[in-house]
């Protein structure tokens, strides 16, 4: 009977030990899992933090590059803007046909005509280069002659204020044969414009040989022909 009691007690103690071991093992496993999860979480957070830091660094780098580029671009733009403003203040915008009054006059030299362009606008404007010039006959726009060829004269930018004038010179070779044609007007297109204006020549009519496809008989200089103290 004593032996049986001892055996039962031993069984109870063993069972209790197994229970405690199982609990301990379970807790340990859980703790280990928690620890592992914690390490994994920390590692993930660290990786995320590193990635974010790297990404932020890239953005900063990009931002810096962008800022540098932007600064350079802005500086360039501002510089251009200042230059444009200075040019605008100096020479104004390009002259438009609608704000110009055109007329022709004699130069005092044979076979030359000067065409005057007066600024009728309210602000300063500028011109540079060659005007387009076509001879027009007495019968209207349908009666047109050759276009004036450009000379090799170099021109400069001319600025004219309200009421001021600039001008250009037109030269022609008069006809020496019987196949002549007389033109009483000019169709003039100011430099950098697409709109032309008719200028009456009156008693300055141009008589040249009829177009033959050879060398032109009319030549135009760039804007900026000087007459006295004019521009």
C-alpha positions in Angstrom: 0.0 0.0 0.0 2.9 2.4 0.8 4.5 1.5 -2.5 1.4 2.4 -4.4 1.1 5.7 -2.5 4.6 6.6 -3.4 4.1 5.7 -7.0 1.0 7.8 -7.2 2.8 10.7 -5.6 5.7 10.3 -8.0 3.3 10.3 -10.9 1.6 13.5 -9.6 5.0 15.2 -9.2 6.1 14.0 -12.7 2.9 15.2 -14.2 3.3 18.6 -12.4 6.8 18.8 -13.8 5.7 18.0 -17.3 3.0 20.6 -17.0 5.4 23.2 -15.8 7.9 22.2 -18.5 5.1 22.5 -21.1 4.1 25.9 -19.8 7.7 27.0 -19.7 8.3 25.7 -23.2 5.2 27.4 -24.4 6.1 30.7 -22.7 9.6 30.5 -24.0 8.4 29.8 -27.5 6.0 32.7 -27.3 8.7 34.9 -25.8 11.1 33.7 -28.5 8.5 34.4 -31.1 7.9 37.8 -29.6 11.6 38.5 -29.5 12.0 37.3 -33.0 9.0 39.4 -34.2 10.5 42.3 -32.2 13.9 41.8 -33.9 12.1 41.5 -37.3 10.1 44.6 -36.6 13.1 46.5 -35.5 15.1 45.3 -38.5 12.2 46.3 -40.9 11.9 49.6 -39.2 15.6 50.1 -39.5 15.5 49.1 -43.1 12.5 51.4 -43.7 14.3 54.2 -41.9 17.4 53.6 -43.9 15.4 53.5 -47.2 13.5 56.6 -46.2 16.7 58.3 -45.3 18.3 57.3 -48.6 15.1 58.3 -50.4 15.1 61.6 -48.6 18.7 62.1 -49.4 18.0 61.5 -53.1 15.2 64.0 -53.0 17.4 66.5 -51.3 20.1 65.7 -53.8 17.5 66.0 -56.6 16.1 69.1 -54.9 19.5 70.5 -54.6 20.3 69.8 -58.2 16.9 71.1 -59.1 17.5 74.1 -57.0 20.9 74.6 -58.6 19.4 74.0 -62.1 16.4 76.2 -61.2 18.7 78.8 -59.8 20.8 78.7 -62.9 17.7 78.8 -65.1 16.1 81.5 -62.9 19.3 83.5 -63.0 19.5 83.1 -66.7 15.9 84.0 -67.1 16.2 87.0 -64.8 19.3 88.0 -66.7 17.5 87.7 -70.0 14.5 89.5 -68.5 16.8 92.4 -67.4 18.4 92.5 -70.7 15.0 92.5 -72.4 13.9 95.2 -70.1 17.0 97.2 -70.7 16.6 96.7 -74.5 12.9 97.6 -74.1 13.7 100.7 -72.2 16.4 101.6 -74.8 14.8 100.6 -78.1 11.1 99.7 -77.3 9.1 97.0 -79.1 9.4 96.3 -82.8 7.7 98.9 -84.9 4.4 97.8 -86.5 3.0 98.8 -89.9 -0.2 100.1 -88.3 1.8 102.6 -86.2 3.9 103.9 -89.1 3.2 106.6 -91.6 5.2 106.1 -94.8 6.2 108.7 -97.5 8.7 109.0 -100.3 11.0 112.0 -101.0 13.9 112.9 -103.2 17.5 112.6 -101.9 19.0 115.1 -104.3 20.9 112.3 -106.0 19.7 111.0 -109.4 18.0 107.6 -109.5 17.6 107.5 -105.7 14.5 107.8 -103.5 14.3 107.9 -99.7 11.4 106.3 -98.0 10.5 107.8 -94.6 8.8 105.8 -91.8 7.3 108.0 -89.0 6.3 106.5 -85.7 2.6 107.5 -85.1 2.3 105.3 -82.0 2.4 106.4 -78.4 5.6 104.6 -77.5 9.1 104.1 -78.7 9.7 101.3 -81.2 12.7 99.9 -83.0 13.5 98.4 -86.4 16.5 96.4 -87.8 17.3 95.0 -91.2 15.8 95.4 -94.7 12.3 96.3 -95.6 10.5 94.5 -98.3 9.8 96.7 -101.4 7.9 95.9 -104.5 7.2 98.3 -107.4 3.5 99.0 -108.1 2.1 100.5 -111.4 -0.6 103.1 -111.8 -3.3 100.4 -112.3 -3.3 99.2 -108.7 -2.0 96.1 -106.9 -2.6 93.9 -109.8 -0.1 95.9 -111.7 3.1 95.0 -109.9 6.7 95.0 -110.8 9.9 93.4 -109.4 10.9 93.2 -105.8 13.8 95.3 -104.8 17.0 93.3 -104.2 19.0 93.8 -101.0 22.4 95.5 -101.2 25.4 94.3 -99.2 25.1 97.4 -96.9 25.0 96.4 -93.2 22.4 97.9 -91.0 22.0 98.6 -87.3 19.0 98.7 -84.9 17.2 102.1 -85.1 15.0 103.3 -82.3 12.4 106.0 -82.9 10.1 107.7 -80.4 6.6 109.0 -81.0 6.6 111.5 -83.9 10.2 110.6 -84.9 11.3 109.1 -88.3 13.7 106.7 -89.7 14.2 105.9 -93.4 15.8 103.8 -96.0 17.2 104.3 -99.4 16.0 102.9 -102.7 18.2 102.9 -105.8 17.2 102.1 -109.4 18.7 101.8 -112.8 16.6 103.7 -115.3 15.6 102.2 -118.6 17.7 102.9 -121.7 15.6 101.0 -124.1 12.1 101.2 -125.5 10.7 98.3 -123.3 10.3 100.5 -120.2 7.7 100.3 -117.5 6.8 103.2 -115.2 5.8 102.5 -111.6 4.1 105.2 -109.5 3.9 103.5 -106.1 5.8 101.2 -103.7 4.4 98.4 -101.6 6.6 98.5 -98.5 6.8 96.0 -95.7 8.7 97.1 -92.6 11.4 94.8 -91.2 10.0 91.8 -89.3 6.5 92.6 -90.4 4.0 90.9 -92.7 1.7 93.8 -93.4 2.6 96.1 -96.2 1.6 99.7 -96.9 1.3 101.5 -100.3 3.5 104.6 -100.7 2.7 107.0 -103.5 5.7 108.2 -105.5 3.9 111.2 -107.1 6.4 112.9 -109.4 9.2 110.5 -108.3 7.8 107.7 -110.5 10.4 105.0 -111.3 10.8 104.0 -115.0 12.9 100.9 -115.5 13.2 98.2 -118.1 10.5 95.6 -118.2 11.4 92.5 -116.1 13.4 90.1 -118.1 14.6 87.6 -115.5 18.1 89.0 -115.4 19.7 91.2 -112.8 17.3 93.4 -110.8 17.1 97.1 -111.6 16.0 98.2 -108.1 18.0 97.9 -104.9 17.1 98.6 -101.2 19.4 99.5 -98.3 18.6 98.6 -94.7 16.7 100.8 -92.3 18.7 103.7 -90.9 19.5 106.0 -93.8 20.5 109.3 -92.4 19.3 112.6 -93.7 20.8 115.6 -91.9 20.3 115.0 -88.1 17.6 112.4 -88.6 17.9 108.7 -87.6 
